[in-house]
Amino acid sequence: MAFGAAMDLFELTRLFPLEERYSLTDQMRKSSRSVCANIAEAWRKRRYKAAFVSKLSDAEAEAAETQTWIEFAVKCGYLKADVGEKLHNIYDLIIGKLVNMIHNPGQWLLKER
């Protein structure tokens, strides 16, 4: 879900004006990709509850940041409102899943032998 959303954002930002390349475009791409990267890092740190939860928290924060950039893109007229709302809702789902994992990490942690 997070990877697909990041790829959708990548495709959409290709249509943004050139003057946004090093600001809004880059920020949207970085934060959306960071959600995926932090989830991947969290998954590999499942041996350690604190590290796992920390990386999930980072992913949650990046997802919220991505939502903020989506709002800017809509307000600046680079994304249609319905497209922005759809993306925002996808990131709401991602955040919800991350929060659930943060509050219930036990089922995801690797069991010690």
C-alpha positions as CSV (number, residue, x, y, z in Angstrom):
1,M,0.0,0.0,0.0
2,A,2.7,2.5,1.0
3,F,4.9,1.6,-2.0
4,G,2.0,1.9,-4.4
5,A,1.0,5.3,-3.0
6,A,4.6,6.5,-3.3
7,M,4.7,5.3,-6.9
8,D,1.4,7.1,-7.6
9,L,2.8,10.3,-6.1
10,F,5.9,9.9,-8.3
11,E,3.9,9.7,-11.4
12,L,1.7,12.6,-10.4
13,T,4.6,14.8,-9.5
14,R,6.1,14.4,-12.9
15,L,3.5,16.8,-14.1
16,F,4.3,19.5,-11.5
17,P,5.9,22.7,-12.8
18,L,9.7,22.8,-13.1
19,E,10.0,25.5,-10.5
20,E,8.6,23.0,-7.9
21,R,11.3,20.4,-8.7
22,Y,13.5,21.2,-5.8
23,S,10.8,22.0,-3.3
24,L,7.3,20.5,-3.4
25,T,8.1,17.7,-5.9
26,D,11.3,16.6,-4.0
27,Q,9.6,16.8,-0.6
28,M,6.6,14.7,-1.7
29,R,8.8,12.1,-3.3
30,K,11.2,12.0,-0.3
31,S,8.5,11.7,2.4
32,S,6.4,9.1,0.5
33,R,9.5,7.0,-0.1
34,S,10.6,7.4,3.4
35,V,7.4,5.8,4.6
36,C,8.3,2.7,2.7
37,A,12.0,2.7,3.8
38,N,11.1,3.1,7.5
39,I,8.6,0.3,7.3
40,A,11.3,-1.9,5.7
41,E,13.8,-0.9,8.5
42,A,11.2,-1.6,11.2
43,W,10.5,-5.0,9.7
44,R,14.2,-6.0,9.9
45,K,14.4,-4.7,13.5
46,R,11.6,-6.9,14.9
47,R,14.0,-8.5,17.3
48,Y,14.0,-5.3,19.3
49,K,10.7,-3.9,20.4
50,A,12.0,-0.3,21.0
51,A,13.8,-0.1,17.6
52,F,10.8,-1.6,15.8
53,V,8.3,0.8,17.3
54,S,10.7,3.7,16.7
55,K,10.9,3.0,13.0
56,L,7.2,2.5,12.8
57,S,6.8,5.9,14.5
58,D,9.2,7.5,11.9
59,A,7.1,5.9,9.1
60,E,3.9,7.4,10.7
61,A,5.5,10.8,10.9
62,E,6.6,10.6,7.2
63,A,3.1,9.6,6.2
64,A,1.7,12.6,8.0
65,E,4.3,14.8,6.3
66,T,3.3,13.4,2.9
67,Q,-0.4,14.3,3.7
68,T,0.7,17.9,4.3
69,W,2.6,18.1,1.0
70,I,-0.5,16.6,-0.8
71,E,-2.6,19.4,0.7
72,F,-0.1,22.0,-0.6
73,A,-0.2,20.4,-4.0
74,V,-4.0,20.6,-4.1
75,K,-4.0,24.3,-2.9
76,C,-1.4,25.2,-5.4
77,G,-3.5,23.7,-8.2
78,Y,-1.1,20.9,-9.1
79,L,-3.4,18.1,-8.0
80,K,-7.2,18.0,-8.5
81,A,-9.1,18.0,-5.2
82,D,-10.5,14.5,-5.7
83,V,-7.0,13.1,-6.5
84,G,-5.6,14.8,-3.4
85,E,-8.5,13.5,-1.2
86,K,-7.9,9.9,-2.5
87,L,-4.2,10.1,-1.8
88,H,-4.8,11.7,1.6
89,N,-7.3,8.8,2.5
90,I,-4.7,6.2,1.4
91,Y,-2.2,7.8,3.8
92,D,-4.9,7.8,6.5
93,L,-5.2,4.1,6.1
94,I,-1.4,3.7,6.2
95,I,-1.2,5.8,9.4
96,G,-4.0,3.8,10.9
97,K,-2.2,0.5,10.2
98,L,1.1,1.9,11.6
99,V,-0.6,3.2,14.8
100,N,-2.1,-0.2,15.3
101,M,1.3,-1.9,14.9
102,I,2.9,0.7,17.3
103,H,0.2,0.0,19.9
104,N,0.3,-3.8,19.5
105,P,3.9,-4.6,18.5
106,G,3.9,-8.0,20.2
107,Q,2.3,-9.9,17.3
108,W,4.9,-8.6,14.9
109,L,8.0,-9.1,17.0
110,L,10.3,-12.1,16.4
111,K,10.0,-14.6,19.1
112,E,13.2,-15.4,21.1
113,R,14.3,-18.9,21.0
